[in-house]
Amino acid sequence: MNFISAFIDGIVGFVRRNPLTCVILLLIAVVAPSLFGFMLYVILGMVLVSIISALIFAWRPVSYTHL
């Protein structure tokens, strides 16, 4: 239950710190939902690429020939 309240507090804090950004995102979501959907796909793609690249760099084989 604390997780849900912390999540909601985080969202409320973001809206309080960035009211103009939230209004612009809300207007895009209402006026042009296809553009908003495209933006979400772009953000999702960037997140997936960053996660995959982090995993690739974390699990790359280590060369012990230099020892």
C-alpha positions as a Python dict, from the first residue, in 0.01 Angstrom:
ca = {
    (1, 'M'): (0, 0, 0),
    (2, 'N'): (290, 235, 68),
    (3, 'F'): (413, 175, -285),
    (4, 'I'): (88, 304, -433),
    (5, 'S'): (87, 615, -215),
    (6, 'A'): (455, 681, -294),
    (7, 'F'): (379, 645, -666),
    (8, 'I'): (87, 888, -645),
    (9, 'D'): (296, 1132, -440),
    (10, 'G'): (566, 1115, -706),
    (11, 'I'): (318, 1191, -983),
    (12, 'V'): (171, 1482, -785),
    (13, 'G'): (519, 1616, -719),
    (14, 'F'): (606, 1597, -1088),
    (15, 'V'): (290, 1788, -1180),
    (16, 'R'): (367, 2054, -918),
    (17, 'R'): (724, 2098, -1043),
    (18, 'N'): (634, 2093, -1416),
    (19, 'P'): (282, 2227, -1468),
    (20, 'L'): (342, 2360, -1821),
    (21, 'T'): (488, 2030, -1940),
    (22, 'C'): (189, 1841, -1800),
    (23, 'V'): (-57, 2080, -1967),
    (24, 'I'): (120, 2042, -2302),
    (25, 'L'): (123, 1662, -2273),
    (26, 'L'): (-244, 1663, -2178),
    (27, 'L'): (-332, 1883, -2476),
    (28, 'I'): (-137, 1656, -2712),
    (29, 'A'): (-314, 1352, -2568),
    (30, 'V'): (-657, 1511, -2617),
    (31, 'V'): (-607, 1689, -2950),
    (32, 'A'): (-377, 1447, -3134),
    (33, 'P'): (-383, 1103, -2973),
    (34, 'S'): (-199, 947, -3266),
    (35, 'L'): (92, 1188, -3211),
    (36, 'F'): (90, 1112, -2840),
    (37, 'G'): (91, 739, -2917),
    (38, 'F'): (385, 787, -3152),
    (39, 'M'): (572, 978, -2881),
    (40, 'L'): (507, 694, -2636),
    (41, 'Y'): (644, 441, -2886),
    (42, 'V'): (956, 653, -2934),
    (43, 'I'): (1010, 681, -2558),
    (44, 'L'): (949, 308, -2516),
    (45, 'G'): (1200, 235, -2791),
    (46, 'M'): (1462, 456, -2628),
    (47, 'V'): (1407, 283, -2293),
    (48, 'L'): (1437, -62, -2452),
    (49, 'V'): (1755, 33, -2639),
    (50, 'S'): (1912, 170, -2322),
    (51, 'I'): (1822, -144, -2124),
    (52, 'I'): (1952, -374, -2397),
    (53, 'S'): (2276, -179, -2435),
    (54, 'A'): (2329, -180, -2058),
    (55, 'L'): (2281, -557, -2051),
    (56, 'I'): (2515, -608, -2345),
    (57, 'F'): (2790, -400, -2182),
    (58, 'A'): (2734, -564, -1843),
    (59, 'W'): (2750, -920, -1979),
    (60, 'R'): (3029, -883, -2232),
    (61, 'P'): (3301, -1144, -2197),
    (62, 'V'): (3601, -1039, -1994),
    (63, 'S'): (3942, -1098, -2146),
    (64, 'Y'): (4202, -1224, -1905),
    (65, 'T'): (4486, -1232, -2158),
    (66, 'H'): (4626, -901, -2039),
    (67, 'L'): (4711, -1038, -1691),
}
